[in-house]
Amino acid sequence: MKNVSTCELRAVIRFLTAKGLNGNEIHTELVHIYGDKCMSVQMVRRWRTYFLEGRGEVHDEQRAGRPKTAITDDAVAAVEKIILADRRFTIDRILDSMPPEIDICRTSIHTIITDHLRYRKVCARWVPRLLSDDHKQKRLQSAGKFLDMLEDEGENVYSRIVTGDETWVHHTNPEMKRQSMVWKKSEESAPKKAKIQYSAGKVMATVFWDNEGVLLIDFLESGTTINADRYCEVLNKLKSAIKRKRPGKLSRKVLLFHDNARPHSAKKTQTLLEKFKWEIFDHPPYSPDLAPSDFFLFPKLKESLGGHHFNSNDEVKDFVKLFFKKQGTDFYKQGLSKLQNRYKKCIQVQGDYVEK
């Protein structure tokens, strides 16, 4: 017999005790009928003693003390009120702040937070800037504009896009956390490594690309800075590169994606772009999460650079050129195709930053 209740077993023990059987004999009878896992011989002897002492109840006695659960609607409401007042409170602080009339333990508070209120504690995420309502509105406008263009032109809009930005490439690049992962057994200790800082030696690279590949890589000369004059020189080089590498692209009207850094938005730069007759996409400020170079291209480059050490600027330049040369067309198409999903998510979060 299976799925027998404890009370039924105790009733049988009471009956066999009345018949004069000892503890071992009663256990043998139970095992014969209910199986060897029904009750231990020690428990049989204990209940036989209870019945010999005059106990007649086979059910558990009512226990005094705290109720089975202290989680009530009042307790849930009190915990949520405390959390909303200060979301940094620890469970111990919440316990200390509970109203005196609510008797509750630390474990129950944790259960309320995780199971009833569905909260989880997370660290603050670093963002380029705390966006104002105006910034969010501009991001929403840009998102709507791009999605409208995609609906009107279809996938052809990607063939018109040219995007680019600047990034620093250091001589010494720390290995990324994922790159240092190793297999280990449970009894082995985790490996250790010392923290490595980025080196002082570095090169600024300006990279422009489209859905077919890199159009231009320009390295900033030592002792010079990126200003409007320098950026205009790069744009002239870019136009020549497009004419040489992508015949017919200029006639389809280039759609330029670049951020609103000062050299990019300077009057001289705007005048040159008007002369080129390119269409400039209105990139919202403080939005690297919507710039293909920042959320796709440069992170892939930095991942490849992890753990490398270069002895000169020329070695850095050679590595960067080789990295982009090795990437196939699908790599660049993938990067630009992420724009659609990014802008959709931007609208979903009401103009706030997009994580992934």
N, C-alpha and C positions, 0 to 999 in steps of 0.2 A: 504494500500500500504506500502511495506517495502523496505529497502535498497535504500531509496531516498537520493539524494545528497543535501548538504546544499544550493548549488546555486539554485536548483529547488525550495526549500522552500522560499528562498529570492525573487525569481521571482513571486511566488504566493502572497507573502506579498505585493510586489510592485503593482500587479494587483488589489488586494482587497483594498489597500490604495487608488488607483485611483478611485475605486467605492465608496469611502467615508466611509468604515467601520472603526470602532475604533479598538484599540489594542485587547480588550477582544473578540470582535466579530471575528476578524481575527484568533485569537488563537483557538476559538471554531471551526471554519471551518477547520483549519489544523488538529486538533485532530480528527474531524469527518472522515477525509479522510486518514490521515497518522498515527493515533494512538497517545496516550497521551505522548509518549516519543520523539516525533519528534523535539520539540523546546519549551522552557519555555516561559511563557507569558511575562516575563521581556525582553527576547531577541526579541520577536515579536514587543514589543513597541519600543525598541531601533531602529530596522531596519525600522519600520514605520516612526519614526522621521527622519532617514537618508533620506528616499525617499521624505518626505514632504519638507525637506530642499533642495531638488534638486538633490540628488544623483541618477544616473541612472544605475550604474554598480552593478551587483549582485555578482561579484567575489571579492576576497580579493585583496587589493592593494599591489603592489610590495613593499616589506620592504627593507629599507636600513640597512647597518651594516654588521656584520660578515656573511660569507656564512653559509649555513646549516651545512656543515662539513668542518673542517680544516684539515682533514686527507688526505694527498696527498702522492704520492709515495716518494717525496723528504722528507716529514716529517717522514715517516716510515724508510727510509734509514738513516736519521740523528739520530733517536732514537736508532736504532740497532748499529750504529757506536759508540755511546756514551756508550751503555751497554757493548759492546765487549771491550772497552778501560778499563772499571772498572765495574765489575758486582756487586759491593757493592753499587753503586750509588742509592740513593732514587729517587722517582719521582720528588721531589722538586729540587734535584741536577741536574737531567736530564733536567728539565724545564729551569734552570739557564744556562745550557750548550748548549742549542739549538742555532743554528745560528740565528742572528738577522733578517735575511730576511724571516724566517719561523715564521708566527704568529699563535701560537697554545696555547691552554689552558691546564691546568693540567689534566682535565678529558679526553681530547683527547689523551694525552700521555699515560694515564692508559689503554685506549681502544686499542691503538697501541700495547702496551706491551703484553696485555692478549689475545686480539682477533686476531690481525694481525701477531705478531711475536711468539705467543704461549709460552711466557716466564711465569714462576711463581717463586716467591722468596721463597727460602728454606734455612734452617740453614745448616751449614756444619755438616757432619756426622763424628762422632768420629770413627777412625779406629786404629788398633794396631800399624800400621806403614805406612808411605807413601811408597808404593811399588816402587822399582826401576824396570827398564826394565828386569833386570836379575831375580828379584823375580817373576815377572809376567810370564816370560818364564818358570821358574821351576814349577809354578802353572799349566801352560798349559800342561807341560809334564806329571805331575801327573794326571791331569784330563784325558788326552788322554790314559794314561796307564790303569787307572781304567776302563774306558769305553771299552777299548779293552779286558780286562779281563772279563768284564761282557758279552761281545759279544761271547767270546770263551767258557766260562764256564756256562753262563746263570745264573739263580738264585742260583745255587750251590755255587757261590763265596761268598754269604752272610753267608753260613753255615761254611765257613772257617775263617771268620773274628773274631778276638779278638781285642778289642780296650779298651783303658783306659787312665786316666789322674788323676792329683791331683787337689783338690779344697779345699779352706778354708770354714769351717762352723762355724759361730759366735754364741756366747751365746745369743745375742740379735739381732734380724733380723727385720729391718723396714718393715712395711706393704707396699706391692707394690701398685702403683697408682690404678690399676684396681680393687684390692681387697677392696679399700675404696669407690668404687662407690655406690651410693644410689639413690633410686627414690625420686624425689621431684616435687612439683607443681611449675608452672611458677612464682607464687607470692612469693614462699619461697626462702630464701637465701641459698646459697650453704654451706654445712658443712665445718668446718675447723678442721685441725689437726696439731699438732706441728711436726716439722721435728725431726726424731730420727736417731741418728748415729749408725753405727755398733759398737758393743762392742769390748773392747780390748781382752776379752776372746774368744779364738777360737781353733778349732781343724782342722788339715789337714787330709783329707781323700783321699786315693788313691783307685779308683774304676775301676775294669776291668769287661767288660761285652761282651756278644755276642748277637745273634739274639734270644736266648732263655731266657736270664736273666742275673743276676749278677753272675760273677764267683768268685770274690774276693773283699772284702772291707778291706783295711788295714789302720789303723790310726797311725799317726806318734806320737811316744812317746815324752813327754815334754822334752825339752832340747836337742833334736836331730834335725838334718837337713837332707834333701833329697840330697844324694850324690850317686856316682856310687856304693859304697859298699851297701848302704841301698837299692838302686833300684834293685840290683842283688838279694838281699834277697827276695824282693817282687816278682821278676820274678820266683824265685824258688818256692815260695808259689803258684804263679799263675799256674805253670806247674802241681803241685800236685793237685790243685783245678780242673783243666781241666781233668786230668786223673780220678779224683773221680766223677765229676759231668757230664762229657760229654764223656763217653766211645767211643773210636774210633775216636775222633776228632784229637788227636795227630797224628794218622797214616795218616790222610788226609792232613797233612801239614798245620799247623796254619798260617794264614795270619795276621800278627800283625800290627795294626794301632796305632802308638804313635808318638808324636811330636818330634822335634829335640832339646829338652832341654838338657842341658849339661849332667845330669846324664843318659839320654836316649842314647845320642850319644857318651858317653865315651868309650874308648878302652876296658875297662873291661866288660862293658855291651855288646858291639858288640861281644866280644869273647864268652861270655856266650850264646848269641842268636845263634851264629854259631854252638855251641855245641848242642843246642836244635834242630838245623836244621829247624828252622822256617823261613818262607818267610817274610821279612820286607818290608812293603809298604813305598815307599819314600815319606814321608809327607813333603810338601814344608814349608819353614820357614815363620813365622809370618802369619799363616793361621788358626786361630781358627774357621773361618767360614767354613772350610772343615774338621774339627775334630768333629765326632759325639758326643763326650762327651761335647764339648764346645757349639755346636749349638743346641743340643737337651737334653741330659741327665741332665747336671748340671743346665740349666735354669729351667727345670721342678722341680728339687729339690729345687732351690732357691725360686721358686714360692710357693711351699708347706711350706717352712720355714718362709715366710712372716708373721710378727706379733707375732712370737713365741719368748719366753724368756726361756732360760735354766739356771739352777743354777750350773751346773757342766759339766765337759767333758763327764762323763758317760751318762748324759741325752741327750747330743748332739749325741753321738754314737748310743744310742738306737733309737733315732728318725730317723737317717739316715738309719739304718738297716731296721727298720719297713717300711719306705717309699719305699725302693726298693723291699722289700718282698711283698708288697701289689700290685705291678705292674704285670700285666699279660704278657704272652709271646708276645701278639700283640703289647704291648707298646714298647718292645725292637726291634721287627721286623720293626715297623714304623720308629724308629730312624735310623736304618741302611739303610732302603729303601730310605731315603731322600738323601743319598750320590749320587745316580745316577743323580737326578735333580740338585743337587748342582754343581756337576762337569760339567754338561751340561751348566749351567748358567755361570760358570767360563769361559768356552770357548767362550760363546756368548759375554761376556764383555771383551774379550781379556786378561784374566788373572787378572783382577781387582777383588776387594772384592765383594762377593755375599751377598746381603742384606737378602733375604728370600728364 
